[in-house]
Amino acid sequence: MVVAEEAAQLDRLEIQVDSGGGGAWEYLCLVRKLKARRSEKVLKHGLAILNDPTVRSKLGGEAYLSNGRQEIYCFSFDAEWTLYEQVAFAAFDCQQHNVAKDCIAVLSKEFPGSLRIDSVDPLGYLKDPAQQFVKVETSVPNSYIFLQKFSGRLEGMLLEAKGALAEAEKVYARLLEDNPLDQIIFKRMVAIAKARGDMKVAVDFLNKYLDIFMADHDAWRELAEIYVSLQMYKQAAFCYEELILSQPTVSPYHLAYAEAMISSLSCVLIQQVLYTMGSLENLQTAKKYYASAITLSGGKNIRALYGICLCNAAISQLTKGRNKEEKESSDLPYLGAEALRRDYKNRAPKKLPLLNSMLKNMKLSS
């Protein structure tokens, strides 16, 4: 509920700032707090502050805003440098490489040798390359760049944003050598592998990452989606099992365990994890997790209701000709079919005949 209120506050602040009503710093603080991706707005309003020495000099300490019932605080001891970093990230996203380079140059001058920032000699201060810098070949013949021995994440991300994936990978590899526990660098390596279309390398990096950071839910979900794209359904199911164990009340994980979604533009193609794996045991397990998704969503998960019906039809086909004792007897598919009919009657009555026809073919309707 708090997140929803803050998101609404962010929208109101954005309108206010865009119309010239002030509050740009509070807006940028809230964007950072909510990790919202509003790069164009951050770039526009962030640069407006950084280019105004008077406003920039007043940054720092504590900024807060109120939504009537609570106050949202944004603490920053060195707010100016935080803003430079935030604008650099937005510039990466907006392909404004010169802006990003300028921000990195300022930060590198303020924090020389920082693992987080650093840069490829942005100010031209190559005093002693033999001792302070490492020569790295680029993809261009007879060309190279000098990287400081403690090259930073921001510089790697700048190279990545420019499409120099090989150079960015070298920067990240050196960072991982110095700090094998850097979560952000691990994830950047995964992003580079995905950008190249090399999903197997992405899987390897994610597995190495999860060996260390086993509680990262986003990483487990990312790995599951990659496995589904590779049609490795058993491995995808394992990832969803981990997610369910760590967050058992999150209904989408129960649903995803039964079916993995592959999206392509506006079309969604459904590949069911356990359903695709096929056996009777897997179908029965999928049916249980569809039921869990229905329970956790209060009976409102339409995909799970369809899943129950589909599993029942597949199980009936597999057990056809067996003794009655071996067959499943459950009212759940019929209850699911009835819930679907009620929902279609209220929200899409014109499509109700199509639903009834499908349910009749599944022998779930008279």
PEQUI-V882537 format. One record per backbone hydrogen bond with DSSP energy under -1.0 kcal/mol. NH is the residue of the N-H (numbers start at 1). CO is the residue of the C=O. If there is no record, write none. Layout:
BEGIN
NH_CO / NH_CO
END
This chain:
BEGIN
5_1 / 6_2 / 7_3 / 8_4 / 9_5 / 10_6 / 11_7 / 12_8 / 13_9 / 14_10 / 15_11 / 16_12 / 17_13 / 18_14 / 19_15 / 20_17 / 21_16 / 27_23 / 28_24 / 29_25 / 30_26 / 31_27 / 32_28 / 33_29 / 34_30 / 36_31 / 38_36 / 42_38 / 43_39 / 44_40 / 45_41 / 46_42 / 47_43 / 48_44 / 49_45 / 50_46 / 51_47 / 52_49 / 56_52 / 57_53 / 58_55 / 59_56 / 63_74 / 65_72 / 67_70 / 72_65 / 74_63 / 76_61 / 82_78 / 83_79 / 84_80 / 85_81 / 86_82 / 87_83 / 88_84 / 89_85 / 90_86 / 91_87 / 92_88 / 93_89 / 94_90 / 95_92 / 96_91 / 97_95 / 100_96 / 101_97 / 102_98 / 103_99 / 104_100 / 105_101 / 106_102 / 107_103 / 108_104 / 109_105 / 110_106 / 111_107 / 114_111 / 121_119 / 124_121 / 127_125 / 131_128 / 132_128 / 133_129 / 134_147 / 136_145 / 138_143 / 143_140 / 145_136 / 147_134 / 149_132 / 151_148 / 153_115 / 154_116 / 155_117 / 156_152 / 157_153 / 158_154 / 159_155 / 160_156 / 161_157 / 162_158 / 163_160 / 164_159 / 165_163 / 168_164 / 169_165 / 170_166 / 171_167 / 172_168 / 173_169 / 174_170 / 175_171 / 176_172 / 177_173 / 178_174 / 179_175 / 182_179 / 186_182 / 187_183 / 188_184 / 189_185 / 190_186 / 191_187 / 192_188 / 193_189 / 194_190 / 195_191 / 196_192 / 197_194 / 198_193 / 199_197 / 202_198 / 203_199 / 204_200 / 205_201 / 206_202 / 207_203 / 208_204 / 209_205 / 210_206 / 211_207 / 212_209 / 213_209 / 216_213 / 217_215 / 220_216 / 221_217 / 222_218 / 223_219 / 224_220 / 225_221 / 226_222 / 227_223 / 228_224 / 229_225 / 230_226 / 231_228 / 232_227 / 236_232 / 237_233 / 238_234 / 239_235 / 240_236 / 241_237 / 242_238 / 243_239 / 244_240 / 245_241 / 246_242 / 247_243 / 250_247 / 253_250 / 255_251 / 256_252 / 257_253 / 259_255 / 260_271 / 262_269 / 264_267 / 267_264 / 269_262 / 271_260 / 276_272 / 277_273 / 278_274 / 283_279 / 284_280 / 285_281 / 286_282 / 287_283 / 288_284 / 289_285 / 290_286 / 291_287 / 292_288 / 293_289 / 294_290 / 295_291 / 296_292 / 297_293 / 298_295 / 299_294 / 302_300 / 305_301 / 306_302 / 307_303 / 308_304 / 309_305 / 310_306 / 311_307 / 312_308 / 313_309 / 314_310 / 315_311 / 316_312 / 317_313 / 318_314 / 319_315 / 322_319 / 335_331 / 336_332 / 337_333 / 338_334 / 339_335 / 340_336 / 341_337 / 342_338 / 343_339 / 344_340 / 345_341 / 346_342 / 347_343 / 348_344 / 351_348 / 352_349 / 355_351 / 356_352 / 357_353 / 358_354 / 359_355 / 360_356 / 361_357 / 362_358 / 363_360 / 364_359
END
